[in-house]
Amino acid sequence: MLVLRADLVDEIVAHARRDHPDEACGVVAGPEGSDRPERFVPMPNAARSPTFYEFDSGDLLRLYRDMDSRDEVPVVIYHSHTATEAYPSRTDISYASEPEAHYVLVSTRDDAEINHTGHDLRSFRISGGVVTEEEIQVVESYMFAHTGSDDVPDHR
């Protein structure tokens, strides 16, 4: 399950709407080992396409160096689909290279189906070509209960 703050959902959707009719893309970075998305990082779509997204290799290198310096990882990798549902395409699946990341898709098509997030926004795990949809829990904030050596999410 992906636990995602409402403000991050809003940022992802706003970016997708801004870049429409081209696909939008970006990352939500979080502390290494936490699986907690925190820092919204919109990226330019180097392909500038309504049917494909691509991170510029230089931008991606700078992002990974920045995340390394902050002890972060890409917890969420997101992009939009402008004319189809929020489900990974064959190209999306073949390009998925972060097996620990949550791949979030949002559809900006006119007849997009609205779900509990208030948008056509879905999350997937993609590893070895296998796509598994996962539930998204939208929260106002992340609260953590300290239980010794591990931080355990407490989503009250």
N, C-alpha and C positions, 0 to 999 in steps of 0.2 A: 504494500500500500504506500502511496505517496501522500505525505502530509505537507500541505502547501499553504502558506499564508495568503489571505484574501488580497492583500496589496500586491503580491507577486502575480497572482492570477490576473488582476487588473492591469498590471504592467505588460504582461505577455499579450493579453487581448488588445490593449491599446496599441502596442507595437505592430501587431498583425493588421489592425485596421488602418494604421498610418501608412504602412507599406503596400496595402492592397491597391492595385491589382497584382503586384508582385508578391511572392512569398517572403515572409519575414523569418528571421532566424536569430538565435542567440543562446545564451547559457545562463543558468542560475547556479552560481558557485556556492559552495558551503565548506565548512571545516572538514578536513580530511578525517574519514572514519565516522562521521556523524550522520550521514544520510539526511542532513538538514539543509534545504536550500535557503540561502540568505541573501546573496548579493546578485542583483539583476544586472546582466551584462548584455545589452542588445548589440547585435553585430550586423554589419551591412551584408546584404546578400550579393556576393560578388558576381553571381550569375544574372542578377537583375531580371528574373524570369517569373512569370505567373505559374509555372509548372515545375520549377526546380529551384532548390537553394544550394548555395555553396559558400563555405567560409573561405575568405581569402587566406592563403597560406601564411602570409606575413602577419595578418591580424591574429590568426590562430596561434602562431608562435609567440607573439607578444602576450596574448591572453594566458597561455599555459605558463609562461615565465612569471607573469604577474600572480597567477594562482599559486605557483610553486613558492614564491616569495611570501605569500600569505598563509601557507600550509592549507590551501584549498584544493578542491577537486570539482569537476563539473558534475554536480548532483543532478541537474536537469539540463537536457539539451532540447530546445524547443524550436518549432517552426510552424508555419501556417500552410494550409491548403486553401487555395482561392476558389476552386470550382468543384472540389470533391469533399467527401466526409473526412473527419479527423481520424484517419487510419493510415498507418505507414504504407507507402507504395513499395513496389519491388526495388526501386532505386534507393528509397530511404533505408530499407532493410539491408541492401548490399553495402551501403556506406556507413552503417552503424558500427562504430569501432570502440565504444565505451560500454562494455557489458554491465558495469555497475551503475550506469546512469539511468535515470528515468527519461524516456523520450516522450515529450509532451507535444501534442499536436492540437491546433485550434483551426477550425474551419471558418472562413470569412464569406463563404458562399451565401447567397440571398436566402435560400431555404434551409439553412443549417438547423439541425435539431438541437434544441436547448436541453441541457441536463441539469443536475443539481448544482453545478457551478455557476449557472446562469448563462452558459455559453456552450457551443459545441466544442468542448475541450476534453481531451482524453489522454491518459498516460499509459505507456507501454514499457516493458522490458524487452530488449532485442539482444539476443546473444546467439551466435552461431547460426544466424538466419532464422531463428525461432522467435516469433512474436507472441508475447503474453500480455494481455491487457490487465491493468491493475486498477483498483479503486483509488479515487482521489478523495482525501479528506481535506476540506478547506477550513482553516482555522483563522481566528483573528490574530493570534500570537502563539509563539512556541513557549510553553512553560515546561521547566524541567525539575524533576524531583531528584535530589542527590541521594543515591542509595549505596554509597561506598565508592567502589572503583569505577562504576559506570554511571553515565548520565542516562536516565530512562525517561522517554517522553511522557509527559502527563498533560493530556489535551483536555483540560477542564475548561 
